[in-house]
Amino acid sequence: NAGVTQTPKFRVLKTGQSMTLLCAQDMNHEYMYWYRQDPGMGLRLIHYSVGEGTTAKGEVPDGYNVSRLKKQNFLLGLESAAPSQTSVYFCASSHQGLATYNEQFFGPGTRLTVL
Amino acid sequence: EDQVTQSPEALRLQEGESSSLNCSYTVSGLRGLFWYRQDPGKGPEFLFTLYSAGEEKEKERLKATLTKKESFLHITAPKPEDSATYLCAVQVIGGSYIPTFGRGTSLIVHP
């Protein structure tokens, strides 16, 4: 099992450019999440999904969009990148929220720099 | 508002010097508390889940405990390879069941 994978690992964008980050999981998890991690701020939830075709806003959703067309994939889009979106982005997945074992499994992260 | 606070922010230990990390929480109803380890440049890795006050779990040199207001991660005789950032997260009863993370404690163990 690959677990949770993220593509790409690194990316540099110019202000105003767009991009999509791809997350894939092979554990048949219902829940998937996108976080950003900044120094001193900890992990902050951007958007999450509780199942295929559903998405919801997290703590810091502005400037991002997501889609969950397939259960195993969760895409994070930046339509017009801003320097404030320079961060490390982590995708995670877990069994459904009421499951006994619902710890999150994290991907390796994508380091994004917006110039 | 649900809150999770970790202390200290950073901790430096000598190899073999035992200590504890703290995660205090203010939530309406706790369903579970999670501890994760994060190495530099990597994603967090699951360590423990605690569900009720009085519960304890151990893994090698780590022991996690839970009370009604806080959790402790005890590190006994740490080694340099225990150096990492330790994160805690709480899952609240009701709503979306999405965990809320603390900001983490950065642990450095010197040989």
Interface residues (C-beta under 8 A of the other chain):
Chain A: V4 Y33 G40 M41 G42 L43 L45 Y48 V50 A56 G58 F90 A92 G97 L98 Y101 N102 E103 Q104 F105 F106 G107 P108 G109
Chain B: G32 F34 Y36 G41 K42 G43 P44 E45 F46 T49 L87 A89 Q91 S96 Y97 I98 P99 F101 G102 R103 G104
